[in-house]
Amino acid sequence: MGGYILRRLFLVIPTLFGIMLINFALTQFVPGGPFDQIEARLEGGGDAIEAVTGASGEDPGMGAGDSGYQGARGLPPEFRAKLEVEFGFARFTCPEGFEGNLLAQAQACEKEMIPAWERFTIMMGKFLRFDFGESYFRSASVTDLILEKMPVSITLGLWSTLIAYLISIPLGIRKAVRDGSAFDSWTSGIIIAAYAIPGLLFAILLLVLFAGGSYWKIFPLRGLTSPGWEEMTMMGKVLDYLWHITLPVVASTISSFATLTLLTKNSFLDEIKKHYVMTARAKGLSERQVLYGHVFRNAMLIVIAGFPALFVSVFFGGSIIIETIFSLDGLGQLGFKSAVERDYPVIFGTLFAFGLIGLVVGILSDLMYVWVDPRIDFERRQ
């Protein structure tokens, strides 16, 4: 098993490199760079796409030289050159012995644009040291931004995953035992209908019904805590937190029951039909002993082993829709705003961190298989 884990760990590096390379290459063709965002803000606009209307399609923020972008025309040349060096798109070549800040260098030194391949190499070198740099527009490091937004994503990811498992597994077992019955039919209809409901529509429905929209004002409209939360008692803080998180968690969980429930049901049905189950029944074991003493461990293999991957997918894929509707400032909002603003350090820093975590979680999922069922031997498969 140790050799298998080492091989998987060695594959993490080229896989992560490929992910970063593909995404970095794609950004070279996306119009509207960070300089266009700055220009749009200076002119009172909110989106750089409007600032580049009629542009040639070449992105000055990603290292292009002279550009026809309207966003590029509004910035003074010295200020633009200073920003290009600060953002890592260019470097200054100054006369020997010259001293001065970046603005002075922009006025007196020759600017050289850094090629894309060199910028990618520099970026990956920093990322391998877990130096993700600073945001272009937020005056904070990428690491601090992630840590700041992470509590919201932890809340949604953890509670959504736990509730989905706590409901779907018992329900799936019950459906397998009563396969073909009326209970199996109407529960299947309910979870499939819940799966088909768009998250946006269901979240708005919850707000209208239970957050003072048109009916009952039972739950708060936004945020994770109430004003004055710091002054509350410990029990008051817990209750206030649960009060705020109820609607967002319900909205983000409603569509996750169908897959997990049907997966549990089908897994149990496959095991129930095997010979060892008939042997156990022939020995006089009760149905409960057969189900939970013999079937459960084998049937739950695929369900339990997938827990790390499911949690990470919910955790890092925080729904931008849910966060927006309930005014939760989490990783979903951070990723969306960074993409709109072309905040490349945040985009690539989070992509590297989450990609690395996702690859490591894939290895943990394999270890979960072995832990749940020691008969699995990846070394022998190799």
Secondary structure, DSSP 4 states (H G I P E B T S, - for coil): -HHHHHHHHHHHHHHHHHHHHHHHHHHTT-S--HHHHHHHHHTT-S-HHHHTTT--S--GGGT-SS---HHHHTS-HHHHHHHHHHTTSEEEEPPTT----HHHHHHHSEEEEPPHHHHHHHHHHHHHTT---B-SSSSSBHHHHHHHHHHHHHHHHHHHHHHHHHHHHHHHHHHHHTTTSHHHHHHHHHHHHHHHS-HHHHHHHHHHHHBSSSS-B-S-SSSSS-TTGGGS-HHHHHHHHHHHHHHHHHHHHGGGHHHHHHHHHHHHHHHHTSHHHHHHHHTT--HHHHIIIIIHHHHTHHHHHTHHHHHHHHHHT--HHHHHHTT--SHHHHHHHHHHHT-HHHHHHHHHHHHHHHHHHHHHHHHHHHHH-TT--HHHH-
